[in-house]
Amino acid sequence: MKNLWIAGVVLALAACSTTSPDVVQRGDAQRLSTVQDAVVVNVRPVTVDGSQSGIGGVAGGVAGGVAGSSVGGRREAVVVGVLGAVAGAVVGNATERLATREQAFEIMVQLRNGERRAIVQAQGKESFQPGDQVVLISTGGTTRVARSQSVQPPPAPQPRS
């Protein structure tokens, strides 16, 4: 039962992390961002490798150690507990890495001045196709791609007669 609880905690903590373009980090709220107009040149799916913060390894090590220490007599319990802790740490680390993996897109865009940029962005609500008008929104060292909103210029003033 403890193992299931610890595995649940690891997965819950991993689920708290996001790089979704639809979620703005607290530190980026109410900060001025630079915006550049661009056109999508290419979009390809990629996988962003998971993180290894150590939480999964620690949780797995504790779970493995507790489970292993309940095996056999006193001497065996110590040896099996140590082996269980090592095995649990390895499994916990791998579990955390897999649980924090994200499907993303590499979006290549061309700016108005002809320069090209590539941004890897987690899958969000918007999808992009070559030729789409987009904007690059850069805040605090991170950049995300968003669909450009069409804005109609104000009507030209009419000459007075």
N, C-alpha and C positions, 0 to 999 in steps of 0.2 A: 504494500500500500504506500509506504514511504517513497519507493522508487517512482511510482506513478505520480505522486504529488510533486516530487522534485523535477521530473520530466515535464510536468505541466507548467511549473514555474519557469523553466528554461524556455519553453515554447512561448509562453506569455510575454516574457521579457523580449524575446526575439521579435515578436509581432509588434512591439511598440516602436521599433525602428522603421522609418520610412524615408524614401527618397522620392516619393510621388510628386510630380509637378503640380498636383492639385492641392498639396499641403504646403503652407508657408511656415517656415521656422519662426519661432517667437522673436528671435533676434533680428529677423528681416522685416518684421511688421513696422510700419510707419517709417521706413527708411527710403530715401530717394534711390531709385533704380535708373540705370541707363537703358535705353531702348533703341534697338537698331532694326530697320526694315530689312527683310531678306526673302529669298525664294528657296523653297525646298528643292534640292537637286537629287538626293537619294535618301532612302530610309531602309535600314536593315536591322533585323532583330538580333539582339545580343543578350548574354546573360551576365549580370553583375555578380561577381563572386561574393560569397557570404563572408561575414565578419567573424573573428575569433577574439572576443573580448576577454575570454577566460571564465566567464560565468558558467558556460556549458561544461567546461573541464572541471571546475570546482564542484558544481552540483553533481556531475557524474562521479567524481572521485568520492564525494561524501556518500552518495547512494551505494556505490560499489563497495566501499569500506564497511558500511553498516551491514549490507547484505552478506558480505564475505565473513565478517566477524561472528555471525550467528551460526556458522558451519562448524561441526565437529566439536572436539574438546578445546581446552584452553590454548594449548600450543598450536593446534591446527587453525584455530580461530584467528590467531595473530597473523600467521602466514597467509591464510586465505583472505583475511581482511586487507592486508597490504596488496596482494595480487588483485583483489576486487577493486580497490581504490585506483590502482593504475589502469586496469581495464575500463573502469567506469569513467575515468578522466578522458581516456582516448575516445570512447564512445560519446561522451558528453560534448567534447570538442567538435567531433564530426557532426553531431546532431545540430549543434548551434550553427555551424558553417552552412549546412544544408537548409536549415530553417530560415536563415537570413539571406539566402540567395534571391535575386530578383530578376524578373524578365524585363528587359528594357529595349530601347531602340537607339541606334546611332543615327542621328539625323544630320545629313550634310546639307548646308545651306550656302547660298551665294549672296553676298551683300551687294548693295547698289553700286559700290565702287569696284566690283568684280572679284574681290577677295572671297575666299571660301573658308568656312569654319565647319567643324564637326562637334556635335554635342551628344553625349550619351545621357539619355533621360529615361527614367522608369516609365513604364506604361501608365498612362493616365486616361482621362475621359476623352481627350482629343486624339484623333488619328491623323497622320500626315501622309500626303502623296506628293510625288514630284510635281512641281509647278505651283504648289500651294503658296499663297502669300502668308508669311509669318513674321513675328517679331521675336528678337532675342532680348530677353529681360535679364540684365545682370545686376546682382545685388551682393555686396560683400564677398566677392570672389567666386560666386556660383552663377551659372547662367542656365536659364530654361527657355524652351521654345513654346510659343503660344500662337494660336491662329490669329492673324491680323484682322482687326475689326474694320470694316469699311466705314469710313467717315466721309460724308458728303461735304465738300467745301461750301462755305456760305455763298449765297447767290451774289453775283456781281451787282454793284449799285446801278440803278437805271438812270440814264441821263434825264435831266429835267427839261421839259419843253416849255 
